[in-house]
Amino acid sequence: MLKPENNAGGQSHTHSGKRVSCDGGGGALGHPKIWLIFGDDGTVTCPYCSNDFASDVSSNSASHTS
């Protein structure tokens, strides 16, 4: 499950799995839903809204993005 956190570049989310979707979270004010694939470091940033997502891919459990 995604958990929003505050950070300077937008919102930070944690997620388990290899990919995550983002729609900006703003309903009609968001952006088109896109699927993002986690990089080798287990993080990805949405190019539309700068939301950060992190996953602990080594143990398949969620972790926090700093």
N, C-alpha and C positions, 0 to 999 in steps of 0.2 A: 504494500500500500504506500502511496506517495505521502510524504509529510513536508509541508512547506516550512522553511526556515528563512530568516532574514539574512541577507548579505548585500554587499555594495553593488553587485552586478545583476541583481534581480532576485528571484527566489531560488532557494536551494532545496532539492528533493532527494530522498533516498529511495532506492528501488532494488529489488532482487530480480535477476533475469539478465538476458543479453541485450534487450532493447526496451525502449520506453516510448510512449506517445506523448506529444505535447500539442495543445491547442490554445495556449496562452492563458487559459483559465478565465477568460473574460466573457464567455458566452458570445453574444453578437459582437462584442468589442475585442475578442481574441484574434486569433489568426487561424489559417487552415490547419487542420490536424495533420501532423507529420510524425513519422516514426524515426527515432534516433537510435543508432547502434553505439553501445559503449565502446570506447577506445581501449587500448592495451592497459592504460592506467585505471580503467574502471569508471571513467567520468565522461560526460558529454554535455555540451552547452547548446541550447536551442538557438539557431541563427536568427529567428524572428524576434524573440522576447528576452533572450539572454538568461533564461532560467537554467540553473545548473542541476544536473542529475548525477548521482553516484551510486555505484553498486560494488559490493565486495564479491567480485567474480570468482575469487579463489575458493571461498567457502559458501558461495551462493546465499549469503545473508546480507541484509541492508547495512549500510554504514553512513556516517555523517560526512558531508563535504565541508572543509574548512574554508 
